[in-house]
Each structure stands twice: as C-alpha cells, then as structure tokens.
Amino acid sequence: MMGIADVARLAGVSKSTASRALTGAGYVSTETRARVQRAAAELGYVASTSAVSLVTGRTRNVGVVMPCVNRWFFAEVLEGIQDSLLEEGLNLTLYDAQPGTPGRRRIFEDFLSRKQFDGLIAVGLEPEDAELARLRRIGKPVVSIVGGSEGLSVIALDDDYAARRATDHLIALGHRRILFLGGGAPDGPKVAGSDVERARREGYRRAMEDAGMGDLAQHVMSRLSLPSGYAAAVDVLGSRDRPTAILGVCDEVAIGAIIAARRLGIQVPNDLSVIGIDDHEYAEMFALTTLRQTPREQGAAAVRTLLEHLADPERPPSVIRTQARLVVRNSTGPVNPRQSAAVADASLGRL
C-alpha cells in the first residue's frame, strides 16, 4: 500500500508538506497542493479520515436533520446537499427526525450531543423550544432550510410571494371565487413546515384583499398530500356553490384537486382553474400551472453557507429567500362567463 512518503517522493516535496497539502492544515502554495494531489491520485492514495481529523480537528462530516426523507421536496434537497458535499470531499450523516417519535427525541438528546460532525443542516425541522436550545448548544454552525430560527442562517423560498403571485395569476384571468386548499389540518404531519402553510395562506389572503375581494377568500383544510387534496376537493367541488379556481398549498394538493375534478366531470381549465406551488416532479404530467421552486439549489446553497461559517466562525447569520417563478401550463384559463355570473349572483345573495 502506498503511503504519504510515496506521495511526497513522487511530488518532490517533504512528508510534512504533502500532509499539509492533503489535509488542508497549514499553508501550501496552490501549485504545490495541485502537484501533491496529482501524485496522490496517480498512486491511489487517500488520506484516512481519522488521520485528517487528528491533524485538523475536523470530522469532514456534515449532519443533515429532516422530518422525513420519502417526500419529493426533502429528497430533492438531500440530492442537492449530497452532490455539493461530494464535490467538497465531505461525508454526510442523515438523521430522520419524524415529529413526535422516540427516534426524534434520541436524535436531539443523544446523537447531536456527540457532535460527530463539523456542522449541521436542518431541513424543514421547525424545532420545539427545547430542541432549538439543544441545536444552539452544540457549538457547531447550523444552517436551516425552510424553517427560520433566530440566530441561524436560513435558506428558504419566499412563500408569501409565491402564494400572492399564484393568486394574482388567477385574478388576472378573471377569477373572483378563488379557494385556498390545504394546510391547517390539526391531525396532519407538519411536513414542509406549518410556517410554510401559514405564509402561503397569508400571501393568498393579502392578494385577495389587495384586489378588493377579501370577503370572498376561503380556506379549506387538508393534509399536505395528493390523497388528502383529492378528498377535500371532492367535498368542495361537489357543492353547488363551488369555486371557479383553486390554489393548492402545494402541488400535491393541487394535483389531488385536478383528479377530483375529473372524477366529477368538471373540466380543467374550462370549468375550474387549478394552480399549485413547488413544481413537483408530477406537475408537468398533470399540466399543472405552478410556482417553481428549486429544492436542489436550496440544498447546494445551504452547503455553501455552512462552509462559509466553518471558514469564518465569526460570520453572522444570513437569510437567503428565493422567489418562485410562475410556470404556466394548461390547468389555468380565463373564468367561464357562466361561472362568473353565478359568482355575482352568490355575492348579491350575501348582501
């Protein structure tokens, strides 16, 4: 097996210089570092993680905590984190912290306390007060994706803007009876964060008020899933006083509404416009108009921010909020004149 002495000999440097070049501990010129790395690659030499840790005091490992790993958003974020860490030669330890489970308690009370990582990325975690206190006590930089907490750097979508933009799109098409579907279910898991639900609902409400239609704003609760969106939409669309447009709190709920409309013989978008937020992997399949966010880019941005904190421990926390882009497909269209007249009649009936 090749050792550091063989790498140093091939690169024409001392063992100590070769070690500094491969571990990052101490100064080495860019040219020398590149020469040592080429020699190591040619010989197939890889510095052991434990040896690097002893020299640098770093584990070369980043912890990632999220409430689930089998939903689209979280899987995409994780891909972005993993790809960026691989580029930096860093390892990843994943903690699946489902809310209300014994496993989550053990993660916060035991595993995180061991500090077997250089920094932590929390994805959609929305920690309770005791959990947040533990995060702050670990003495390692923490970057949050989605949920914001004071004292932590945050990478997140501007959810208020996304919902306002989606609502404005429907209003511009002539819709007045616009329903906000999803979120707020008391028995629902807070996947993607209850703060996200609230921000999107607030953005919708503000857009309706700004358009002088605050009295027409309506919210129907559902869990954040396609089946729940479908079930809630069936109830809404089965009534005579149904909306002309639906804004889903997320694409999965919006797609559930499209399926419900089809089952009830309601044509989308001729009789009902549907818009979502996220640009889920199924959105194009259902021709769903949506506000596109980019979870992989959020994951990559979180890694960059964490590395900046590691390079400069005194760096103050930062907040990066990205704005979603409207992607118009075939699930939204101008309001049907017949529906518009029905809405006007319903409004007069309230007076």
C-alpha positions as CSV (number, residue, x, y, z in Angstrom):
1,M,0.0,0.0,0.0
2,M,1.2,3.5,-0.9
3,G,1.8,5.9,2.0
4,I,2.3,9.6,2.4
5,A,6.1,9.1,2.0
6,D,5.5,7.7,-1.5
7,V,3.2,10.6,-2.4
8,A,5.9,13.1,-1.1
9,R,8.6,11.4,-3.1
10,L,6.6,11.5,-6.4
11,A,5.6,15.1,-5.9
12,G,9.1,16.1,-4.9
13,V,8.2,17.6,-1.5
14,S,8.7,16.7,2.1
15,K,6.3,14.4,4.0
16,S,5.1,17.3,6.1
17,T,4.3,19.4,3.0
18,A,2.5,16.5,1.4
19,S,0.5,16.1,4.6
20,R,-0.5,19.8,4.7
21,A,-1.5,19.7,1.1
22,L,-3.8,16.7,1.5
23,T,-5.3,17.6,4.9
24,G,-5.7,21.4,4.5
25,A,-3.9,22.0,7.7
26,G,-1.3,24.8,7.3
27,Y,-0.3,26.8,4.3
28,V,0.8,25.3,1.0
29,S,1.0,27.1,-2.3
30,T,-1.7,26.4,-4.9
31,E,0.9,25.0,-7.3
32,T,2.4,22.6,-4.7
33,R,-1.1,21.5,-3.5
34,A,-2.1,20.6,-7.0
35,R,1.2,18.7,-7.6
36,V,0.7,16.7,-4.4
37,Q,-2.9,16.0,-5.2
38,R,-1.9,14.7,-8.7
39,A,0.7,12.5,-7.1
40,A,-1.8,11.1,-4.6
41,A,-4.3,10.4,-7.4
42,E,-1.7,8.7,-9.5
43,L,-0.7,6.4,-6.6
44,G,-4.3,5.9,-5.5
45,Y,-3.5,7.3,-2.1
46,V,-6.4,8.6,0.1
47,A,-5.6,10.2,3.5
48,S,-7.5,8.4,6.2
49,T,-10.4,10.3,7.8
50,S,-9.2,9.7,11.3
51,A,-5.7,11.0,10.4
52,V,-7.1,14.1,8.8
53,S,-9.4,14.7,11.9
54,L,-6.4,14.4,14.3
55,V,-4.5,17.0,12.3
56,T,-7.3,19.5,11.5
57,G,-9.7,18.9,14.4
58,R,-12.4,18.4,11.8
59,T,-14.5,15.3,11.2
60,R,-15.0,16.1,7.5
61,N,-18.6,15.1,8.1
62,V,-21.8,17.2,7.9
63,G,-25.0,16.2,9.7
64,V,-28.4,16.6,8.0
65,V,-31.6,16.5,10.0
66,M,-35.1,16.4,8.4
67,P,-38.5,15.2,9.4
68,C,-38.8,12.7,6.5
69,V,-36.9,11.5,3.5
70,N,-39.5,10.0,1.3
71,R,-41.3,13.1,0.0
72,W,-40.4,15.0,-3.1
73,F,-39.1,18.2,-1.6
74,F,-36.9,16.6,1.0
75,A,-35.5,14.1,-1.4
76,E,-34.6,16.9,-3.8
77,V,-33.0,19.0,-1.1
78,L,-31.0,16.0,0.0
79,E,-29.7,15.4,-3.5
80,G,-28.5,19.0,-3.7
81,I,-26.8,18.7,-0.3
82,Q,-25.1,15.4,-1.1
83,D,-23.9,16.5,-4.6
84,S,-22.3,19.6,-3.1
85,L,-20.7,17.7,-0.2
86,L,-19.2,15.2,-2.6
87,E,-17.7,18.0,-4.6
88,E,-16.0,19.2,-1.4
89,G,-14.9,15.7,-0.4
90,L,-17.1,15.8,2.7
91,N,-19.2,13.0,4.2
92,L,-22.9,13.1,5.2
93,T,-24.7,11.7,8.2
94,L,-28.5,11.7,7.8
95,Y,-30.9,11.9,10.8
96,D,-34.5,11.2,10.1
97,A,-36.3,13.2,12.8
98,Q,-40.0,12.4,12.4
99,P,-42.1,14.7,14.7
100,G,-43.4,13.1,17.8
101,T,-41.3,9.9,17.6
102,P,-38.9,8.4,20.2
103,G,-36.3,8.5,17.4
104,R,-36.5,12.2,17.1
105,R,-36.1,12.6,20.9
106,R,-33.0,10.4,20.8
107,I,-31.5,12.4,17.9
108,F,-31.8,15.7,19.9
109,E,-30.9,14.2,23.3
110,D,-28.1,11.9,22.3
111,F,-26.8,11.8,18.7
112,L,-26.5,15.6,18.2
113,S,-24.8,15.9,21.6
114,R,-22.0,13.7,20.4
115,K,-21.0,16.4,17.8
116,Q,-19.7,13.9,15.3
117,F,-19.9,16.4,12.6
118,D,-18.4,19.8,11.7
119,G,-21.8,21.5,11.1
120,L,-25.5,20.8,10.7
121,I,-28.1,21.4,8.1
122,A,-31.7,21.3,9.4
123,V,-34.4,20.9,6.7
124,G,-38.0,21.8,7.4
125,L,-37.4,20.9,11.1
126,E,-39.4,23.6,12.9
127,P,-37.8,22.6,16.2
128,E,-39.6,23.0,19.5
129,D,-38.1,25.4,22.1
130,A,-36.2,22.6,23.9
131,E,-34.9,21.2,20.6
132,L,-33.9,24.7,19.4
133,A,-32.0,25.2,22.6
134,R,-30.1,22.0,22.1
135,L,-29.2,23.0,18.5
136,R,-27.8,26.2,19.8
137,R,-25.8,24.4,22.5
138,I,-24.0,22.0,20.2
139,G,-21.4,24.7,19.4
140,K,-21.3,23.9,15.7
141,P,-22.7,26.1,12.8
142,V,-26.3,25.3,11.9
143,V,-28.0,26.2,8.6
144,S,-31.8,25.9,8.3
145,I,-33.7,25.2,5.1
146,V,-37.4,26.2,5.1
147,G,-37.9,26.9,8.8
148,G,-36.2,30.1,10.2
149,S,-35.0,30.4,13.7
150,E,-33.3,33.4,15.3
151,G,-29.5,33.0,15.4
152,L,-29.4,30.5,12.5
153,S,-28.6,31.1,8.8
154,V,-31.7,30.4,6.7
155,I,-32.2,29.3,3.1
156,A,-35.9,29.4,2.1
157,L,-38.5,30.1,-0.5
158,D,-40.4,33.4,-0.2
159,D,-43.7,31.5,0.4
160,D,-45.7,34.6,0.9
161,Y,-44.6,36.0,-2.5
162,A,-45.3,32.6,-4.2
163,A,-48.9,32.5,-3.0
164,R,-49.5,36.1,-3.9
165,R,-48.1,35.6,-7.3
166,A,-50.3,32.5,-7.8
167,T,-53.4,34.3,-6.6
168,D,-52.6,37.3,-8.8
169,H,-52.4,35.0,-11.8
170,L,-55.9,33.7,-11.2
171,I,-57.3,37.2,-10.6
172,A,-55.8,38.4,-13.9
173,L,-57.7,35.6,-15.6
174,G,-60.9,37.0,-14.2
175,H,-61.4,34.7,-11.3
176,R,-63.0,36.0,-8.1
177,R,-64.2,32.9,-6.3
178,I,-60.7,31.5,-5.6
179,L,-60.3,28.8,-2.9
180,F,-57.1,28.2,-1.0
181,L,-56.9,24.4,-0.5
182,G,-54.7,22.6,2.0
183,G,-52.8,23.1,5.2
184,G,-54.0,23.7,8.7
185,A,-55.2,20.1,9.3
186,P,-54.9,19.5,13.1
187,D,-54.1,15.8,12.6
188,G,-51.7,16.4,9.7
189,P,-47.9,16.0,9.9
190,K,-46.1,19.3,9.7
191,V,-44.2,18.1,6.6
192,A,-42.6,21.1,4.9
193,G,-43.4,23.2,7.9
194,S,-46.6,24.7,9.4
195,D,-44.8,28.1,9.0
196,V,-44.8,27.4,5.2
197,E,-48.5,26.7,5.3
198,R,-49.3,29.9,7.2
199,A,-47.0,32.0,4.9
200,R,-48.7,30.7,1.8
201,R,-52.2,31.2,3.2
202,E,-51.3,34.7,4.3
203,G,-49.9,35.5,0.8
204,Y,-53.2,34.3,-0.7
205,R,-55.3,36.3,1.7
206,R,-53.3,39.5,1.1
207,A,-53.6,39.2,-2.7
208,M,-57.4,38.7,-2.4
209,E,-57.7,41.8,-0.1
210,D,-55.5,43.9,-2.4
211,A,-57.8,43.0,-5.2
212,G,-60.9,44.1,-3.1
213,M,-62.0,40.5,-2.7
214,G,-61.1,39.8,0.9
215,D,-64.7,38.8,1.6
216,L,-64.5,36.0,-1.0
217,A,-61.4,34.5,0.5
218,Q,-61.9,30.9,1.6
219,H,-59.7,28.2,3.1
220,V,-60.4,24.5,3.2
221,M,-58.1,22.4,5.3
222,S,-56.3,19.2,4.2
223,R,-53.1,17.4,4.9
224,L,-50.3,18.0,2.5
225,S,-50.7,15.0,0.3
226,L,-52.3,14.1,-3.0
227,P,-55.0,11.8,-1.5
228,S,-55.9,14.4,1.1
229,G,-56.1,17.1,-1.5
230,Y,-58.3,14.8,-3.6
231,A,-60.7,14.1,-0.7
232,A,-61.0,17.8,0.3
233,A,-61.6,18.8,-3.3
234,V,-64.3,16.2,-3.8
235,D,-66.3,17.8,-0.9
236,V,-65.7,21.3,-2.2
237,L,-66.5,20.6,-5.9
238,G,-69.5,18.5,-5.1
239,S,-71.4,21.6,-3.8
240,R,-73.5,24.0,-6.0
241,D,-71.6,27.0,-4.7
242,R,-68.2,25.8,-5.9
243,P,-65.2,28.0,-6.7
244,T,-64.0,28.8,-10.2
245,A,-60.4,28.4,-9.2
246,I,-58.3,26.6,-6.6
247,L,-54.9,27.5,-5.3
248,G,-53.3,24.4,-3.7
249,V,-50.9,25.0,-0.8
250,C,-48.6,22.7,-2.6
251,D,-48.6,20.8,-6.0
252,E,-49.6,17.5,-4.4
253,V,-52.8,19.0,-3.0
254,A,-53.4,20.8,-6.4
255,I,-53.0,17.6,-8.3
256,G,-55.4,15.9,-6.0
257,A,-57.9,18.7,-6.9
258,I,-57.4,18.1,-10.6
259,I,-58.1,14.4,-10.2
260,A,-61.2,15.1,-8.1
261,A,-62.5,17.5,-10.8
262,R,-62.0,14.8,-13.5
263,R,-63.9,12.3,-11.4
264,L,-66.8,14.7,-11.0
265,G,-66.9,15.6,-14.7
266,I,-65.6,19.1,-14.2
267,Q,-63.3,20.2,-17.0
268,V,-60.0,21.8,-16.1
269,P,-59.5,24.7,-17.0
270,N,-62.8,25.3,-18.8
271,D,-64.9,24.9,-15.6
272,L,-62.2,25.1,-13.0
273,S,-58.7,26.6,-12.9
274,V,-56.1,24.9,-10.6
275,I,-52.7,26.3,-9.6
276,G,-50.1,24.9,-7.2
277,I,-46.7,25.9,-5.6
278,D,-43.4,23.9,-5.9
279,D,-43.2,22.5,-9.5
280,H,-43.3,18.9,-8.1
281,E,-42.0,16.2,-10.4
282,Y,-45.6,15.3,-11.3
283,A,-46.6,18.8,-12.2
284,E,-45.8,18.6,-15.9
285,M,-47.6,15.2,-16.1
286,F,-50.8,16.8,-15.0
287,A,-50.2,20.0,-17.0
288,L,-50.3,21.9,-13.7
289,T,-49.7,25.7,-13.6
290,T,-47.4,26.3,-10.6
291,L,-44.8,28.5,-8.9
292,R,-41.5,26.8,-9.4
293,Q,-39.0,26.5,-6.5
294,T,-35.7,24.7,-6.8
295,P,-35.0,22.4,-3.7
296,R,-31.7,21.1,-5.1
297,E,-30.4,24.6,-5.4
298,Q,-31.5,25.3,-1.8
299,G,-29.6,22.3,-0.7
300,A,-26.4,23.4,-2.5
301,A,-26.8,27.0,-1.1
302,A,-27.1,25.5,2.4
303,V,-23.8,23.7,2.0
304,R,-22.1,26.9,0.7
305,T,-23.4,28.9,3.6
306,L,-22.3,26.2,6.1
307,L,-18.7,26.1,4.6
308,E,-18.6,29.9,4.9
309,H,-19.4,29.6,8.6
310,L,-16.8,26.9,9.1
311,A,-14.2,29.1,7.4
312,D,-15.2,32.1,9.5
313,P,-16.7,31.2,12.8
314,E,-17.5,34.9,13.5
315,R,-19.6,35.2,10.4
316,P,-23.1,36.5,11.3
317,P,-26.2,34.5,10.4
318,S,-27.7,35.3,7.0
319,V,-31.1,34.9,5.4
320,I,-31.5,33.9,1.7
321,R,-35.1,33.9,0.4
322,T,-35.6,32.8,-3.2
323,Q,-38.5,33.9,-5.3
324,A,-40.5,31.2,-7.2
325,R,-41.1,31.6,-10.9
326,L,-44.6,31.2,-12.5
327,V,-44.8,28.3,-14.9
328,V,-48.0,28.4,-16.9
329,R,-49.3,25.1,-18.2
330,N,-52.9,24.0,-19.1
331,S,-54.6,23.9,-15.7
332,T,-55.5,27.6,-15.6
333,G,-57.5,29.6,-18.0
334,P,-60.0,32.6,-18.2
335,V,-63.0,32.3,-16.0
336,N,-66.1,30.8,-17.7
337,P,-68.6,33.7,-18.2
338,R,-71.4,31.4,-16.9
339,Q,-69.4,30.8,-13.7
340,S,-68.7,34.5,-13.3
341,A,-72.4,35.3,-13.4
342,A,-73.1,32.6,-10.8
343,V,-70.4,34.1,-8.5
344,A,-72.0,37.5,-8.9
345,D,-75.4,36.1,-8.0
346,A,-73.9,34.4,-4.9
347,S,-72.3,37.6,-3.9
348,L,-75.6,39.5,-4.2
349,G,-77.2,36.8,-2.1
350,R,-74.9,37.7,0.8
351,L,-76.0,41.3,0.8
